[in-house]
Amino acid sequence: MSEEADRSTDETTSDLSAAPPTPRHIWTRRAGVGLLVLIVGAAGLDLLGPRTGTTTAHGGGWTLDVRYPQITRDGEPAPLDLRVTTDAAFGDTVTLRLCNEWFDHLDFQAWYPSPSAETAQPGWIVYEFDAPTNGDTLDVSLDARVAPGQLGGRDGCEISVLDHDEPAVTAGFTMWRIP
């Protein structure tokens, strides 16, 4: 039986080279290990997400503050928080226009508060929210996740506060989806 074991060992190792690795193989291996160390280090420093970003835009007596998912992965939460402030009083509704293509990669949950109306224009989704009963600030939150199975990519989006169906203030942002 030991003779069979020796023969089996010889058969599995017989095609291995006894020559030392070439400098090319050594540098390829070092580059691979270095890349792996960089990825693990970036993950350890929390550079690969998820991460939120913020942006603010002012115009026409309006201020739009946006907190958005800057870096995310499939299945991860991708909340969007909007704060609309005005120098004047709100009308009956506050109208927000968002880019349509950004929602293609999201598993949409719900708006808080819920919009009172929703319409579509080419390339845009328009939401109307009831104006706050007191104060000059409307806070709106979107509960969403990046849809499962999404590959990596970059999605840009613009959000506008509409005043008489025209953008009064617009803020843009970019979300990176890491596989």
N, C-alpha and C positions, 0 to 999 in steps of 0.2 A: 504494500500500500504506500509506503514511503517513496517507492520508485515512481508511482503514478503522480504523487504530489510534486516530486522534483520535475517530472516531465511537464506537468501542468504549469508550474512556475516558469519553466524555460519557454514554453509556448507563449505565455503572455508578455514576457519581457524580451523576447528574441528580436523584435523589430525596433527596440529602443536604441538610440544612438549613444555610443560611449564617448563621443567627441564633446568637448566643452562648448557652451553656447557662444555664438558669435557676438561681436560687439553690437550688431544691429538688434539681436534678440534681447540682449541685456538692456539696451536703451528703450526698446519697446516695452519691456516689462516694467522698467522704472517709470516710464510715462504713464502706463496704465495704473500703477500703484499711486503715483502722484495725483492723477485725476480722481481716483477713488478717495484719497485723503482730502482733496479740495471739496468734493461733494459732501463727505461726512462732516467736514469742518463747517461748511456753509449751513448745513442742516443743524449742526450743534449750536451755531450762533443765531439760529432762527431767521436766516436770510432767505429761505425758500418758501416762506408763507405759513399760514395765511397772514395777511397784513391789510390794514385799512389805511386809506388816504383821505385827505380832506382838501377841499377847494372852496373858495368864496368868490362870488361875483357881485358887483354893484352896478346899478344902472336904472334910470328912469324912476328914482324914488324907491326902488326895490333892492333888497339884499337876498341873495340865495346862497345858503351854506349847504354843502353836500359832503357827507361822509359816505365813502363808497369802498367796495372790496378792491383793493389795489393788486394783491396777489392772492390767488386761491387755487383750489384743486377741485376735481369732480367730486360731488357728494358733500363738499364743505359748505357751510353757511356763507351766503353772499348778501348780507343786509345792506340796504340803501336807506340812509336817513337824510331827509331834506328839512331845512328850516327856511321858511319864507317870511321875511320881515318887510314892512312897508312904512314909509314916512307918513303917508296919508292913511285914511281909514280903508279897510277892506270893503269891497262891494259885497254882493250876496254870495258869490263864489270866488274861489281862487283856481285859476286854470294853469295846469302844468303840462308841458309837452316834452315827451321823452322819445329818444331814438328807438325805433322798432327792432332793429337787428340785435340790440344788446340782449333782448329777452329770448332770443333764439337758443341761448346756451344756459338758460336758467330753468329751474324747476320752481315755478311761481307758487307761492303760498297765499299771501294776503297782504293788503294794504291796511295800515292802522293810522288814522281812521279810514274807513272804506270810502272810496270816491262816490259822489252822488251821481256822476255820469262818466261814461267812457266812450270815446269815439276814435276813429282811425283816419289818418290822412296818409298819403303815400310817403312811406319811410318814417312815420311818426305815430305815436299813440298819445292821445290827448285825454287827460283826466281832469275832471272838475271836482273840487272839494268844497264843502260848505265852509264859509268863512268862520273863523273863531268868534264866539259870542262876546268875548272880552279880550282886549289886548291887541297888539299889532304883530303877533307872531303866530304862524301856523307851522306845527311840527307834523311831518308825515314820515312814516317808516314802511319800508317794504320788507317783508319776511320772505326770503328766497334762498335757494341753494343752487349751486352749479349742478346742472343735470348730470346724472351718472353717465359714464362712458365718453365724456368729452375729452378730446385730445388737447394738447397744449395750443395756445393761441393768444392773440391780443385783440381785445374788443374796445373800441373807442365809443364814447357816447356823449351826447349833449342833452342838457335839460334846460328848458326855458320856462320862465313865468310869462304867460301871455296876458297882455293888456289890450282889450279890444281886438282880439285875434292876432295881434302882432307881438313878437318877442320883446319884452321890456328889459329882461336881463337873461343872460345865457351863461351856463357853466359847463365846462367839458371835463371829462376824465377818461382814464384808460385802465382797464382791468386785464391783468395777465393771468391766464389759466395755465398752471404747470401740470404736466401729466403725472 
